[in-house]
């Protein structure tokens, strides 16, 4: 198994573990009485509880191998939630690649 595959697997397992732990804590937490929700949350635009803690199944992990395959001087855009490893960030910087997360 190469290092990039191993890194992606470790990140995936950590995300699963964190999510399961957060869901367990949310299920154990007593309901809190608080002020009435206003704005976007009152209109249902924000999520609460377990749904808000469930990670997107489409999260990407960008590794040095991915970064090395991008043409020098390019501009690349990744979706919000994309994980970029430190070595990939260094590779992008060395190659003059502009990275935007949207």
URLIN-V935099 format. One line per field, one symbol per residue. phi: phi as a letter, one per 40 degrees, with the letter a starting at -180 (. if undefined). psi: psi as a letter, one per 20 degrees, with the letter a starting at -180 (. if undefined). A space follows every 50 residues. Layout:
phi->???
psi->???
This chain:
phi->.ccccccccccccccccccccccccccccccbcacccbgccccgcbcbgc cccccccbcbbcbdcccccccdgcbbbbcdgccbcdccdccdcccgccbb bb
psi->prhgggghgggghgggggghggggghhhpqpppaqqqrbhhhjjiqqrbh hhioqpijpqoprhgghijppqjrpqpqqpipppqhhgggggghikpppp p.
